[in-house]
Amino acid sequence: MAQTSSAGDASGSAASDGDIVVTANKREQKLNDVGLAVAVVGGQALRNQRISSLADIAQSVPGLSFTPTPNSTPVYTLRGIGFYETSLGAYPTVPVYIDEFPLSFPGTTSHSAFDLEQVEVLKGPQGTLFGQNATGGAINYIAAKPTSTFKAGVDVGYGRFNAVEAEGFVSGPLAQNLTARFAGRYERADGWQTSNSRPGDHNGKKEVFAGRMLFDLQPADGLRFQLNLNGWKEKGETQAPQYVALIAQHAPSPPVDASPFSPLKPRAADWTPGTPYKNNHMVQAALRTDVGITDEVTLTSLTSYVHFKQNQGDDGEGLPAISLDLTPSTGKIDSFAQELRLSNGGDHPLRWVAGANYEKSKVYQDIFVRTQDSSTGYLFGGIGYPNFATLDYYSDQKMENYAFFGNVEYDLVDHVTLKGGIRYTQSNRDARLCSRDATGIPDGIGDFFYEVVYGGAFGAYPSGQCYVNNDQGVTINGVAPGTPGEYAGKLHQNNISWRVGADWKPQPELLLYANVARGYKAGSFPAVSASAFTQFLPVRQESVLTYEAGFKVDLFDRKAHLNGAAFYYDYKDKQLRSKLNAPPFGILDVLQNIPKSTVKGFELDASATPLTGLNISAAFTYIDAKIDRFVGINAAGVGADFAGARVPYTPKYQIAYNGDYTLPVSERLNAFVGTTVTYRSGTVAVIGGDIPPPVTRSALANPLLIHGYALVDLRAGVASADGQWRFMVFGKNVLNQYYWSNVVASFDTIGRYAGRPATYGASVSVRY
């Protein structure tokens, strides 16, 4: 969508003739020569539109949706394919990379979108080159690279809520054949949410430190080392939801029943004092080595290690009462990845790449759940368990994956290229899962299990032990049927993903392409609060078979560009988090597979430079994503046959427009204005969300809907004609549109996650 703005960015990956260069096939190609749907947002567009996160990128790229979650683990959905699972150890369907190095888990991706040349969003299954967990697509951050001469820059902005954003870089040679780039970013802001019950109390403050060091060493011809050391640290407060409906599992508790619903305004919310907080960090070390084996063949090694640590508190229901608070929510991710591949040059009629991948990850997550004001807490407190209020559950998982892949492009005749790729993947996962009462307080949930659920058959509850019942009828991990203990499970899966296609370029300005691809996503275990082993059972791997055809054309002597694609996805065993009925507690979380669903649609995007200094672009996406076969319980606890239901988080219509106009004021000074408008039609937060759930009471006719919305951003300023400095005033969501991007059914409540209100400010950029 942002191709025009990318092409004019001197810091972006642009060819000398103004073409955008992308790495969708793991080698540099002009975008209009790539027979895939690829959306590109260039470095200048990122700065102009103040895009600094994947949430911002999703607003700019139609077809891509960003969904916040109660555990602050983001979910990305692309063309109707996403995995709404908030566990730290859940692989996404749309993975994120930095220069092809994986950030394999969504929790690690929060603050890496700074000092970038461009962002590439690859649509459709990317399994052959990017791995099995890319059924929806892949997002690749292209970091700005070290320069051969000294360059430096700084961007500083100040805006509403005392928001400060500062970003800078220094780049240049350190020694002969060695260049480096050092970049950093700092963000801070006061809380933007206001408490419904405590006037003057605010939530949502943040403070982020991020940095990146790049070293590029070329000690000899045909040998190159590129080292990327990057990371971030985030402090602040997690977002609180807006309480909009009561779905009490038992008789409502007095504190929750007496709580009013939240005003339907952008800043309105509520939370338990002291509960929302975060103190998380991520570091990544990545080394790329390119060795020229011959004049035509290159060996590439990609080695990376990621460490992530989480310590935060989440308010799960948007109330000052404690119906469902997750605090503390801690976790750790350690992930090692290695890729080796051989490839030949891009100038041959037969272009190929072959290689292997290996990944080993360990993910641990431990969440304390506080529920003293829930309907369950009051019910069981009334029968002699007054401390039925606090539990914790942990997930300890190990993943090991290896794969072998190959990809070929062959120019069959002039203007016709045949393409094919294949990947074999073996995935192994071990999980140890548990729910327990680690407080040691008498008459708590652990005592209830041992004394009531198990009838006292196992004596007194040993504090901190897993109380989950083995209801599977066979001994698991030494836990006999009908007895409590820790669940242990293993998954061993393999698959073969592939893609075949053809490109036809009858004229230099026109590309027609067609692709058929099969992609897979690995199965996984959930991290949930469980009463029985059934909730710990894994979901099997999902698959998607896609058909896509499209075109890319330059018009009016390359002053305009038009791209289009139509697609059809046959989706099997889609994974999702849903519910099951677990008496006497009520509706609890579980992972399930949807046997069959389909996605069909088309997209168009155009960009043009009709006048000197005027760049405009627009995009339209239509997606019809439906469940074909699924009988079960949805994420709001409603059981039904959901055939024909909409796929959640997939708006049917998405529109984006961007316009920038630069007018010379004098030989040394330019003035500029810009506008960005995005629109997304309504969608649902759960399967079957078009049907109102059986709530106890609600502020809305149907609290599960996500209404359509339009956002308008404006900017204007002045800049030096040589690009040395730039001053801008800006506004985002200038109409103060009230919108929300997620609705979550917690145990007793339904809450929505509102988007940020209008923000505005000013920024200064200097380049040397």
N, C-alpha and C positions, 0 to 999 in steps of 0.2 A: 504493500500500500504506500509506503514511504520511499519508493524508488527514486523519485525525482530529487527529493531532499537529500537522499544518500549520495546521489551521483555528484552533487556539487560540493561534497564535504572533502576538503583537502586532507583531513586526517583519516578518512575512511579507506576501505579497500576498493579503490577505483582504478580502473585501467587508464592508460594515458589518453584514450579517446573518449573518456567520460563514462564508459560502461561500468556497472557495478560488478565486482568480483566476489564470488561466494565459494564456500568449501563444502557444499552439500554432498558431493561425491568423494570427499576427502582428498581433493586436489583443487587448485584454483581454476575457476572457470568463470567466464562472463555469465551473468545471471540469465540473459536471454538465449544462452546456448544450453541451459540446463532444463531437461524435460521433466521437471518436477514443479509442484506448486511451492514456491518459497516466498515468504514475506520478509522484507528487509527494512530495518529501521537504522538509518545511518547515524554516525556520531554527531553531526550538526543538528539533525532532527531530534536526537536524544536531548541535546542541550537546549534547543529552542523550546521544546515542549516540556522541559523539566521532567524527563522520564528517568527515574532512578531505582525502579523496582519492577518485578515481574507483574505486580498489580497494575502499574502504569502501562507496561508493554501490552498486557491483555486488553486494556481499553483502546489501544491504538491498532491492534491487529484483529480484524473481524474473524470469527471462527474460534478464537482463543478466549477461554474464560478462566478467571482467577476466583477461587472460592476460599474465604477465610473460614477457619474451623475453631471449635471450642478449645482444642489443644494447641492452637497456633501453628499447626502443621498445614501449610497451604496445599490446595488441590488444583491442578491444572487440567482443563478439559479442552480438547481441540477437535473440532468437527464432530462433537457428540461423544467422543471417547475420552473417558476419565475414570479415575478410581477414587471414589470418596471413602477413604480409609485414613484415619488421623493418627495411626500408630507411627512412631518414629521409624520402625523397621519395614514399612510398607513401600515397595517399589512403585513409582508412578507409571502412568501410561504415556506421559510426555516428559522425558528426562531432560535435564539441563546440563550443558557442558560449558567449560571455559577453554577455548582453543582446542576442542575435541577431547579435553580431559573431563571425566565424568564427575558430576556432583550427584551421586546415585540416589540420594534420599532427599525429599522436598525440604526437610528441616534445615539442610545445609545451604540452601539457595537464596536466603533472604536478602543479603546485602552485598552482592558481587557485581551489580550493574553500575559500575563507575569506571571512568577513563576507558571507554570502549570505542573502537573503530566503528562497529556496527553490531546489530543483533540479527541473527538469521533464525527464522521460524520455519522449519521444514514440516510440511503438512502431509499426512498419510503415513502408513507404516514405514519405519526406517530401520527395520530389523537387520537387513543384510549387512549394513555398514555401521549402524549405531547400537545394535544389540536387541535382545528379545523384549525388553521392557519399553519399547518405543512404538507400541501399536497405534497410538494417536499421532505421533510425530516426535520431533526433537527441537530443542531450543539451544542454539550455540552462541555464546557470547564471544565476540572477537575482540580481545584486548588490544588497546593501542600499543604499538611496538616501539622498541628502542630506535632512535634515529642516528644517522651517521654524523650529524652536526648537532651542536648544542641547541636545545629548545626547552622552553619552560612555559608554564601557564598556571593561572589561578582563577577560580570562579567562586564568588562569595555572594550569597543571597540572604535576605532577611524578609520574613513574612508573618502572617497572622499566627497567633498563639506563640509569639516570640520564637518562631522557627528560624534557626540559623543553619544554613547549608554551606559548607566550604569544601572545595575540591581543588587539588593542584597536582602538578607533575613536573618533574625535571628529567630530561632525556639527553643522551649524547654519548660520545666515546669515552671509555675509561682507559683503554690501552689499545695497542695495535690489535686489530681483529676482534676487539671486545667492546660492545656497546651495552648500555643499560638504561632502564627507565624506572623511576621511583614515583609512585602515585599514591595519594591518600585522600580520604574523604571523612568529613566530620559532620554529623547531624545532631541537632538537639531541638526539642520543642516542649512547650508546656502541654498539659492535658487538654484535649479538645472535647471530651465528653463531660456533661454536667449531670450531677446526681439529682434524681427526682425527689429524694427524701431528705437530702442534706444540702440546702442552698449554699453555694460557694464551694462545694467539694467537686474536684475535677479528677478525671482519669484519662489515661492515654499518653502521658508524657513519654519521651524517648530520648536516648542519647546513644549514638552509634559512632564507633571508630572503625575505619576500614583502611586497609593498605595493600599495596601490591608492589613487588620488586621483580623486574624482568631483566634477565641477562642473556645476551646473544653473543656466542663465541664461535668464530669460524677460523680455527687454527690452521686449516689447510683446505685446498680445493677438494670439494666433494665431502667435507666433514663439517657438521654444524651442530652445536648444542644450544638449546633454548631452555632456560630455567625460569620457572614461574613460582614465586613464593607469595601467597596472598592469604588474607584472612580478615575477620571482623569480630568485633565485640559489641554486644548490644545490651543496654540497660534501659529500664523504663517500666511500663505497665502494659499488660495485655488488654485487648479490647473487651468491654463488657457488652453482652447482648441486650436487646430491648425486650422486656417481658410482655408478650401479647396474648397468651392463652394459657389456661390451666387445664391439664389433663391428668388429674390426680389418679394414681394407681389404686389408692384406697380412700377413705374419708379424708378430705383435705385437712391439712394441719392448720391450726389457727394462724401462725405467722404468715404462711403462704396465702391462705384463703383471704386474709385481711389486706393483703398487698394490692394496691391499685395497679392497673396496667400502665405501661409506659406511654407518655405522649408520643405521637407519631411525628417526631421532628428529628432532624439530622443529629443533633447533639445529645438528645435525651437518652438516658440509660440509668442503671443503678447497679450496685455491687456491694458485697460485704467489705466493710473498711479493712484495708490491709491485705486483701486477697489478691487483686491483680498486681503482678510484678513480673519482671523477667531479668535474667542475668545469664545470657547465652553467648557462646563464642564458637568460631570455626576457624581452622587453619588448613591450608592445602599446600603441599609441595609437589611440583610437577616438572618433569624433565622430558623434553623431546630431543631425540638424537636422530639426525639424518646422515646416512653414510652412502656415498655413491659407490655401489658395487661395480658398475660399469658406467660408461657414458650415458646409458639409457635406463638403467635399473637402479632404484634407490631403496635402501633398507631404512625403515622408520621405526623407532621405538618410542612408545609413550608410557611413561612410568609415573604413577601418582599415588599420593597418600593423603587421606582426608581424616581429620579429627574434629569432632563436634561434641560439645557438651551443653546440656540444657539444665537450667534451674529456674523454674518459674511457677507462678500461681495463676490459675484461671478461674474466673467466676462463670459457672456453667448455666445460670438461669436468669441473671440480670435482676437480682433482688438483694436487699440488705439482709434478708433472712438467709439461712444456710440450708437450702434445699439440695443443691449439688455444687459444691466448690471443690476444685481439683488443686490442692495445695498441700505440700509442694509437689510439682510434677518435674521429675528429674530424669535425665537420660544421657546416654553417651553413644557415639557412633565412631567406629574406627574402620576405615575402608581402604584397601589396597587394590590397585588396578594396574594391569600391564597389557599393552598391545604391541605386537610385532607384525609388521606388514612389509611386503615387497610390492613395488609398483613401477611402471615405466612412465616415460614422459607423455605429456598431453598432446604432442604434435603427431603422434603415430595414428594410422588408420585403425589399429587394434590397440586399445588402451585397457590395461588390466591392473587389478590390485588383488592380492591374496595375503591372508594373515591369520592370526590367532589372538584371542583375548583370554585373560584370566582375571577374576575378581574374587577377593576374599574379604568379607565384612563381618563385623560383630556389632550387634546393636542391643543395648540394655536400656529398659525403660521401667521406671517405678513411679506410680501415681497414688498419692493419698487422696481418698474421697471422703468428704465431710458432708453428712446428710442429716444432721440432727433435727432440722425443721421439715424434712420430707414427710410425706404421708406414711411411708414405711417406718421411718423412725418413730413417729407417734403411735402407729399401730402396735409395733412390737415393744415399745417402751411401756405401753399400757398393759402388757401381759407379763411384765416383770423384767424387761431388759431395757432399762432407762438409758444405757450407754450404747444402744444400737445406733451409732452415729458416725463411726470412723472405721474405715478399712483401707487397705492398700493392695494394689495388684501390680505384679511385675511381669515383664516379658524379657527373656534372655534368649536371643536368637543368633545363630551363626549361619552365614550364607557362603557358599562356594560355587562359582560358576566358571565354566570354560567353554570356549567356542572356537570354531574354525570357519572362515568365510572367504568368499571370492566374488569379484565383480568384474564384468567385461563390457566394454563398449566397442562395437565394430562398425566402421563405415562401409556398409554393404555396397552401395553405389554412391555417386555424387548426391549429396543432400539427404541421404537416408542412413540412419544409424540404428542398429539393433543393440539392445541392452539386456543384460541378465545378471542376476546376483543370487547367491545362496549362502546360508549360514546354518551350521549345526551347533546346537547349544545343549549342554548338560548342566542342570541346576540341582544343587543339593542344599537343603535347609534343615537345620536342627533347631527345635524350640523347647524351652522349658517355661511353663506358664503357671501362675499361681495367684489366688486371691487369699488374703489373710487379714487377721486383726493383730497388728504389731504394737498396739497401745499398751497392752497388759492390764487394762482397766477391767474390773469384774463386770459381769452382766452386759457384755458387749456382743457384737455380731458373731464372734468366734464361739462364745458360750452358747448363744442361741442355736448355732448349727449343731454343736455337740450335744446339747441337752434336749432340743426340740426336734430338729431335722433327723438326727441320728438316735434319738430316744435314750441318750445316756450310755449307749453301747460301748463307747470308747473312753469313758471316764471323763475327767476334767479336760477342758481345752488347753493344750500347750501353747501359750502365747507365741505368736509369730509363725505358727505352722499353717500350711495350706489347708483350708477347710472345704475345698471344692469336692463335690461328690462324683465318684467314678460311676457314671450311669451307662457305660458302654457295654456292659455284660462280659468283658474280658479284662484280664489283668494288664494294666498299662503302667510302665515305669515302676513296677513292684507294687502298685496300688490295686488291690483286689476290687472286684465289682461291689458297689454299695458302700465303699469306704472312702474316707477323705485323703487327699494328698496332692502332690505336685504333678501336673500333667507334663509329659514329655512326648514329642512327636517328631517324625522325620518326613521330609518330602524329597523324592528323587524323581526328576522329570527331565525329559529331553524333547526337542522339537527341531524341525527344519523349516526355517523361514526362507522366503524367496521373493524375487521380483523379476518380471520380464516386461519388456516394452519396446517401443520404436519411436524414433524422432524423425520428422520429415521437415526439411528446411528448403522449400521450393524457391524461396528468395532470401537474400541476406537479412531482410527485415522481418521475416515471418518464420515462426517455429510452430509446428503442430506435433503433439505427442500423445501417446496412449500407454498406460501402464496397468498391469495386473500384479497384485502383490498379496502375499500371505504373511501375517505377523502374529507373534505370540507374546503374552505376558505371563511371567511365572506365578504359580500359586503361592500362597502365603498363610501364615498364622496370624490371628488377631491379638491385640493387647486390649483386654476387656475385663471388667469386673464380672466374675462368673460365679454361679452357684452349682454348676454341673459341667462335666467334661465336654458335653455337647457344644457349649459355647466356645471351646478352645479348638474345635476341629478346623482344619484348614480348608481353603477353597482351592479347587484345581485350576490349572493354567487356562487362560482364555485365549481365543484366537479370533482373527478377523481376516476376511478375504475381501480385497478391495479392487474396484474397477474405476479407472479415472482416465479422462481424456481432456486435453486442454490446448490452448494456443497462447502465443506471445508475439506481439507485432509492434514494430516501430512505425509511426505515421508522420507525415508532414515534415520530411527531412529530419527525423529523429527529435522533433519538437513535442511529440506526444507518444505515449506508450499505452497499449491496451492488452490486458491479460485476462484469460478466463479459463475456468475448469469446471467440469461436471463430474460427480463421483457417486458411487454406490458401494456401501459397506455391508457385508454379511457377517454379523457379529455373533459369536457363540461363546457361551459360558462367561458372560460379563460378570466381573466380580464387584460386589458392593457390600457395604455394611448395612444390615437391616436389624430386625428384632425377632425375638421368640418369646412365647409366653412361658414364664418360669414361676409357677405358684410355689410358695405363697407370696413371693416378692412382687411380681408383676411383669412388665415388659422389659427385657434386658437385651443387650447388644449381641450380635452374632454376625459372622461373615457368610455370605451365600453366593451362589452362581445363578445368573439368569440364563436359562437354556438358549434363548435365541432373541436377537433384536436386529434391526436394520437401520441404516442411516443413508439418506440420499439427499443430494443438494447440488448447488452450483454457486460459483463466486465469480465476480467481475471486479477488476480494479483498473483504474486509468490514472495517468498522470500527464501533465502538459505544462509547457512554458509558452503560453499564447502571446505574452509581451515580455520585453526585456525586464528582468527583475521580478517577474510574477511566476511563481511555481504553485501549481494546484494539483491535488490528488484526491481521488475518491474511491471508495470500495463498497461493494455490496455482497453480502453472503446470505444465502437461503439454505437452511438445514431442516430436514424433516427426520427426526430421530424417534423411533417407536420401539416399544417392547412387543415382540411377537408372541412370546410364550413365557409366562412366569406365574406360578401360584405360590403365594407365601405371605409373609407379614412385612410391610414396608417400614421405613425408618421412623414413622409416626405411630407404629403399633397397630396399623389397620391390616387385617387379613382379607385377601380377595384374590380373584383371578385378574391379573393386571394386563392381560393381552390388549394391545392397542394403546396403552398408556405412554405418555411422553417420557423420554430419557431426561433426567434432571440436569440442570445447569446448561441447557442447550437452547438458547433463544432461536426462534425460527428465522427471524430477520435481524441482521446486523448491518449498520451503515456507518461509515467513517468518512469525514471530509477534513482536509487540511489545506490551508492556503497561506502563503507567505509572499509579501510584496516588499521589495527593497527599492527605494527611490534616492538617487544621488541628490544631495543638498548642495554640495560643493565638491571641489576636487579632492578634498580630504575627508569629507563627512557624508555618510549615508543615513537615511532614516528608514525604519522598517516597521511593519505591522504584520500580525499573524493571527489566524483563527483556527481552532480545531473543534469539530463537532462530532460527537459519536452518539449513536442510538442503538439500543438493544431492546428487542421486544420481550414480552413476558415469558417466564419459564416456571418450572416447579422445582422445589427443593427436595422432594422425595418422589419415588415412583408412585403413581396414583394420587399425586398432590392436587389434581383437579377436583377431587372429591373431598369435601370438608371432613376432617377427622371428628370422632365423637368426643368433643371436649366437654369438660365440666362447665366452663364458662370461657368466653373469649371476647376480645375487643374487636374482632374482625369476623366477617362471614366465613372466610377461609384463610386461616393464618399460614398455610403452606405455600401460598403463591409468591413468586418473585415478579413484581410488576415491571413492565417496560419503562425505560427512562432514557432521557437524552441529556448529555452533558456538553457544556459550552466552555471552552478555554480561550482566553484572549491574551495578547502580548503586543508590546510596542516599545520602540526605543531608538537609539542612535548608535552608530558604530563608525569606527575609522574605516576609510576606504581600503586601507592595506590590511585590515583584519587584526590590527594590534590590540584594539580594545573594543568593548561593547557594553552598553548600559541598557537595561531592559526593565520595564515594569510588567507585571503579569497577574493574571487571575485564573484560577482553576475552579471549575463548577461555579461560574460567576452568577448563574441564576439561582444558586443555593438549592438545587434540586434535591429533594428527599428521595433516596433510593437505598436499596439493600441488595446484597449479593449472596446472602445465605439465610436460611431459616433452619433452626435446629430444634428437634423434639428431644428435650432432656427427659429425666425420669418423670417429673410431675409438671413440667412447664414446656412452653414453646417460646423460643426467642429468636429475634431476627438481628442480623449483623448489618448495621447501617453504614453506608458510605460516608466519606468525610464531607463536611459542609463546604461552603465557599471559602477559598483561601486566596490570598493576594499578597503581593510584596514586590521587591525590587532586587535586581542582581547586577553585579559588575563582573566582567570577564576581561582578563589581560593575557596576551600571548607575547612571548619574546622569541 
